[in-house]
Amino acid sequence: MSVPVEIERLRQQITASGSAVFLISVSDGERPHVVSADVRWDGDRLVVEVGGRTASNAAAHPAVTLLWPAAGQDYSLLVDGPATVEGSTLSLEPTSAVLHRSVLASPPDGHHDGDDPRCRPVLG
């Protein structure tokens, strides 16, 4: 069950989640590469300063993911999209975003463990 939502809802969710993220890219060997980063908005794109390995990965394989871990909350936020790289600046166009419920969170009202939705779409 997925409902497209305006990018403004994503902006609100990111504001609530903060600027600290994990950026996940993929190497030529298709191994995931995860780095901690600080994210900011530039128009409708998300921008992160990255190192050489992440820049190289994203240039070769532009599909990347930003992860805001649950950190004691019920949901983690995941944002996917194609990235472009200029020098050490990675810019991501958000194409999908979901709130993924932590295994430590209680089931939402009206649900029992195992029958509740694990994800809530935010964008896409």
C-alpha positions in Angstrom: 0.0 0.0 0.0 1.9 3.0 -1.3 0.6 6.6 -1.6 2.6 9.3 -3.3 3.2 12.2 -1.1 4.5 15.7 -1.8 8.2 16.4 -1.3 7.2 18.9 1.5 6.3 15.9 3.7 9.8 14.6 3.1 11.3 18.0 4.1 9.3 17.9 7.3 10.5 14.3 8.1 14.1 15.2 7.4 13.9 18.3 9.6 12.5 16.1 12.4 15.2 13.4 11.8 18.2 15.8 11.8 21.1 16.2 9.4 23.2 13.2 10.5 22.9 10.3 8.0 24.5 7.2 6.7 25.2 7.3 2.9 25.2 4.0 1.2 26.8 3.6 -2.2 27.9 0.6 -4.2 31.4 -0.2 -5.4 32.3 -1.7 -8.8 32.4 -5.1 -7.1 28.8 -4.4 -6.0 29.8 -4.3 -2.3 28.0 -1.7 -0.2 30.1 1.2 1.1 28.6 3.1 4.1 29.8 6.4 5.4 28.5 8.8 8.1 27.7 12.3 6.7 25.9 15.5 7.2 23.1 16.3 4.8 21.4 19.6 3.7 18.9 20.7 1.2 19.8 22.6 -2.0 16.5 23.3 -3.7 14.8 19.9 -4.1 18.0 18.0 -3.9 19.9 16.6 -0.8 23.6 17.4 -0.7 26.4 15.6 1.2 30.1 16.2 1.2 31.9 12.9 0.5 35.3 11.4 0.2 37.0 9.9 -2.9 35.7 6.4 -2.6 32.1 7.4 -2.2 32.4 10.0 -5.0 33.9 7.3 -7.3 31.2 4.8 -6.3 28.3 7.2 -6.9 29.8 8.4 -10.2 29.9 4.8 -11.5 26.7 3.6 -9.8 24.5 6.7 -9.1 21.7 4.9 -7.2 22.4 5.7 -3.6 20.5 5.6 -0.3 20.5 7.9 2.7 19.6 6.3 6.1 18.6 8.1 9.2 18.7 5.3 11.9 15.9 4.9 14.3 18.2 5.9 17.3 15.5 5.1 19.9 12.6 6.1 17.7 10.0 3.8 16.2 11.1 4.4 12.6 14.3 4.8 10.5 14.0 7.0 7.4 15.4 5.7 4.1 15.7 8.0 1.0 16.7 6.6 -2.4 17.6 8.4 -5.6 20.1 9.0 -8.3 23.2 11.0 -7.3 25.5 13.3 -9.2 29.0 14.1 -8.0 31.0 17.3 -8.6 34.3 17.2 -6.8 33.6 16.2 -3.2 29.9 17.2 -3.3 27.3 14.5 -3.9 23.8 15.7 -4.8 20.8 13.3 -4.6 17.4 13.7 -6.2 15.0 12.0 -3.8 12.8 9.6 -5.8 11.4 7.4 -2.9 11.4 7.6 0.8 10.0 5.3 3.5 9.8 5.2 7.3 10.9 1.7 8.2 9.7 0.5 11.6 12.3 -0.8 14.1 12.1 -4.3 15.4 12.2 -2.7 18.8 9.1 -0.6 18.3 5.7 -1.7 19.6 3.1 -2.6 16.9 0.8 0.3 15.9 -2.6 0.4 17.5 -4.9 -2.3 16.1 -2.1 -4.5 15.0 -0.3 -7.5 16.5 3.3 -8.5 16.0 3.8 -9.9 12.5 0.6 -8.4 10.9 1.5 -4.7 11.1 3.0 -2.6 8.3 6.8 -2.4 8.5 7.1 0.6 6.2 5.2 3.9 5.7 5.8 5.6 2.4 6.9 9.3 2.6 7.8 9.9 -1.1 7.3 7.9 -4.2 
